[in-house]
Amino acid sequence: MITPVIMAGGSGSRLWPLSRSLYPKQFLALNGDETMLQQTLNRLSGLSVESSVVICNEEHRFIVAEQLRCINQSGAIVLEPVGRNTAPAIALAANIVMQSKDNLILVLAADHVIENEAAFIAAVNKAIPLAEKGKLVTFGIVPTEAHTGYGYIKRGTEIDNDGYQVDAFVEKPCTELATQYFEGKEHYWNSGMFLMKASRYLEELKQFRPDIYQACENALANTSNDADFIRIDQVEFEKCPDESVDYAVMEKTADAVVVTLDAGWSDIGSWSALWDVNNKDTNGNAISGDSINHETTNTLIQGGERLIATVGIDNLVIVDTKDALLVATKDKVQDVKKIVEQLKAEGRTEFKNHREVYRPWGKYDSIDNGSRYQVKRITVKPGEKLSIQMHHHRAEHWIVVSGTAKVTNGDNTFLVTENESTYIPIGVVHALENPGQLPLEIIEVQSGSYLGEDDIVRFEDRYGRA
């Protein structure tokens, strides 16, 4: 039996402004209606798998839980208090799997596109006998070009017509070497996907990197379960070295095997990569959203809520969100990360948050702000409730647009329905709940001397944030 291990960390800054650090690309629907995380799990339907183990950052936990719920998937969600790369993350997952049985673990990144899912399933099935014999299988992508942005795996001796012994792992090459690899047909792109027994990974990690092995053991010795989440010991995990699985294990073990995969794979590492995999019109344009185009060719347009009109352009990337617009030539999109670096250096929030922010109870959209005021459109999901809280520096006016609100305002609790409002003075303990069957929509007008999100004193919270 296989346990999927989904690596859902990472910030995805190369797809800014759609991808932000609090809502990175693995949680976006970039190539269809489902998010990349959901696609990663759903493409396993052709395999016999048990419930997944998803590893993510603490700050993404509610996004992961909600996206799993929407596709009727369950499983453990392991929260990394700090990022320590793939070797420790897989060790955590392997240990958790071993608590029940020594399954095969299928390690997948949550932000890959695979167009030919049947070919992917066939490759995994080919790898299963090798993994069951104790091999550590990595999937090598059959190159489609002399790409310099990927590491490569050189194949060695063939094993039972199913795979090859790994001869060597190769760092990202120069153009000349990449061309040699592409034409020689003995090298494959390193996908970062693996299949192996949980016990074999831990054995090899213990042999080659006992410091990582022990740090993960220590971090798991003091875990706490909170609803769907598994929290590990932060102090112990912070002591763990930061290392990739390739450096820690795969380049050292004698049992590394590569199974080839030719399935339309992409890691969507840039906006131009997304243009490559998206459907295009007769002019080579990949368009999402409301757009009117004249003499526009070979362009990626990702629209938001407003019309995008283009005239006489070629080879551009245009990405529109509620608070930021990106325009770049396709051959310069790797430099988007420089914009993100500049946003961080200037202390701006656009690298981190969208204007629309998701919370476990729903979401809010900051639709206007100015001196001493801020206006938000708040949506509360049926049955959900914001924390019982208080603010030191702001008052709030709530106007119900649709649905019914159960409001706690000081010592009083009462219902507020459509076209009604209530006023929360500064310093008064309050709460907002949706007791109905439909989403609750309210307009919140904040006023005061300070309107930051850190002016929230939580007394009680059903999502563990108090």
Secondary structure as the mmCIF struct_conf table of DSSP 4:
data_model
#
loop_
_struct_conf.conf_type_id
_struct_conf.id
_struct_conf.beg_label_comp_id
_struct_conf.beg_label_asym_id
_struct_conf.beg_label_seq_id
_struct_conf.end_label_comp_id
_struct_conf.end_label_asym_id
_struct_conf.end_label_seq_id
STRN STRN1 ILE A 2 MET A 7
HELX_RH_3T_P HELX_RH_3T_P1 SER A 13 LEU A 15
TURN_TY1_P TURN_TY1_P1 TRP A 16 LEU A 18
BEND BEND1 SER A 19 SER A 19
STRN STRN2 ARG A 20 ARG A 20
TURN_TY1_P TURN_TY1_P2 SER A 21 LEU A 22
STRN STRN3 TYR A 23 TYR A 23
HELX_RH_3T_P HELX_RH_3T_P2 LYS A 25 PHE A 27
BEND BEND2 LEU A 28 LEU A 28
BEND BEND3 LEU A 30 GLU A 34
HELX_RH_AL_P HELX_RH_AL_P1 MET A 36 ASN A 42
TURN_TY1_P TURN_TY1_P3 ARG A 43 GLY A 46
BEND BEND4 LEU A 47 LEU A 47
STRN STRN4 VAL A 49 VAL A 49
STRN STRN5 SER A 52 ASN A 57
HELX_RH_3T_P HELX_RH_3T_P3 GLU A 58 HIS A 60
HELX_RH_AL_P HELX_RH_AL_P2 ARG A 61 CYS A 70
TURN_TY1_P TURN_TY1_P4 ILE A 71 ASN A 72
STRN STRN6 GLY A 75 GLU A 80
BEND BEND5 PRO A 81 VAL A 82
HELX_RH_AL_P HELX_RH_AL_P3 THR A 86 MET A 98
TURN_TY1_P TURN_TY1_P5 GLN A 99 SER A 100
STRN STRN7 LEU A 104 ALA A 109
TURN_TY1_P TURN_TY1_P6 ALA A 110 ASP A 111
STRN STRN8 VAL A 113 ILE A 114
BEND BEND6 GLU A 115 GLU A 115
HELX_RH_AL_P HELX_RH_AL_P4 GLU A 117 GLU A 132
TURN_TY1_P TURN_TY1_P7 LYS A 133 GLY A 134
STRN STRN9 LEU A 136 ILE A 141
HELX_LH_PP_P HELX_LH_PP_P1 VAL A 142 PRO A 143
BEND BEND7 THR A 144 GLU A 145
BEND BEND8 THR A 148 TYR A 150
STRN STRN10 TYR A 152 ILE A 159
TURN_TY1_P TURN_TY1_P8 ASP A 160 ASP A 162
STRN STRN11 GLY A 163 VAL A 170
HELX_LH_PP_P HELX_LH_PP_P2 GLU A 171 CYS A 174
HELX_RH_AL_P HELX_RH_AL_P5 THR A 175 GLY A 184
TURN_TY1_P TURN_TY1_P9 LYS A 185 LYS A 185
STRN STRN12 HIS A 187 LYS A 197
HELX_RH_AL_P HELX_RH_AL_P6 ALA A 198 PHE A 208
HELX_RH_AL_P HELX_RH_AL_P7 PRO A 210 LEU A 220
TURN_TY1_P TURN_TY1_P10 ALA A 221 ASN A 222
STRN STRN13 SER A 224 ASP A 226
TURN_TY1_P TURN_TY1_P11 ALA A 227 ASP A 228
STRN STRN14 PHE A 229 ARG A 231
HELX_RH_AL_P HELX_RH_AL_P8 GLN A 234 GLU A 238
TURN_TY1_P TURN_TY1_P12 LYS A 239 LYS A 239
BEND BEND9 CYS A 240 CYS A 240
HELX_RH_AL_P HELX_RH_AL_P9 VAL A 245 VAL A 245
HELX_RH_PI_P HELX_RH_PI_P1 ASP A 246 MET A 250
TURN_TY1_P TURN_TY1_P13 GLU A 251 LYS A 252
TURN_TY1_P TURN_TY1_P14 ALA A 254 ASP A 255
STRN STRN15 ALA A 256 LEU A 261
BEND BEND10 ALA A 263 ALA A 263
STRN STRN16 TRP A 265 SER A 266
BEND BEND11 SER A 270 SER A 270
HELX_RH_AL_P HELX_RH_AL_P10 TRP A 271 VAL A 277
BEND BEND12 ASN A 278 ASN A 278
TURN_TY1_P TURN_TY1_P15 THR A 282 ASN A 283
BEND BEND13 GLY A 284 GLY A 284
STRN STRN17 ALA A 286 SER A 288
BEND BEND14 GLY A 289 ASP A 290
STRN STRN18 SER A 291 THR A 297
BEND BEND15 ASN A 298 ASN A 298
STRN STRN19 LEU A 300 GLN A 302
BEND BEND16 GLU A 305 ARG A 306
STRN STRN20 ILE A 308 ASP A 314
BEND BEND17 ASN A 315 ASN A 315
STRN STRN21 LEU A 316 ASP A 320
BEND BEND18 LYS A 322 ASP A 323
STRN STRN22 LEU A 325 THR A 329
HELX_RH_3T_P HELX_RH_3T_P4 LYS A 330 ASP A 335
HELX_RH_AL_P HELX_RH_AL_P11 VAL A 336 ALA A 345
TURN_TY1_P TURN_TY1_P16 GLU A 346 GLY A 347
BEND BEND19 THR A 349 THR A 349
TURN_TY1_P TURN_TY1_P17 GLU A 350 LYS A 352
BEND BEND20 ARG A 355 ARG A 355
STRN STRN23 GLU A 356 ARG A 359
TURN_TY1_P TURN_TY1_P18 PRO A 360 TRP A 361
STRN STRN24 GLY A 362 GLY A 370
TURN_TY1_P TURN_TY1_P19 SER A 371 ARG A 372
STRN STRN25 TYR A 373 VAL A 380
TURN_TY1_P TURN_TY1_P20 PRO A 382 GLY A 383
STRN STRN26 LYS A 385 LYS A 385
HELX_LH_PP_P HELX_LH_PP_P3 LEU A 386 SER A 387
STRN STRN27 ILE A 388 MET A 390
BEND BEND21 HIS A 392 HIS A 393
STRN STRN28 ARG A 394 SER A 402
BEND BEND22 GLY A 403 GLY A 403
STRN STRN29 ALA A 405 ASN A 409
TURN_TY1_P TURN_TY1_P21 GLY A 410 ASP A 411
STRN STRN30 ASN A 412 VAL A 416
TURN_TY1_P TURN_TY1_P22 GLU A 418 ASN A 419
STRN STRN31 SER A 421 ILE A 424
TURN_TY1_P TURN_TY1_P23 ILE A 426 GLY A 427
STRN STRN32 HIS A 430 GLU A 433
BEND BEND23 GLY A 436 LEU A 438
STRN STRN33 LEU A 440 GLY A 448
BEND BEND24 SER A 449 SER A 449
TURN_TY1_P TURN_TY1_P24 GLU A 453 ASP A 454
STRN STRN34 VAL A 457 GLU A 460
TURN_TY1_P TURN_TY1_P25 ARG A 462 TYR A 463
BEND BEND25 GLY A 464 GLY A 464
#
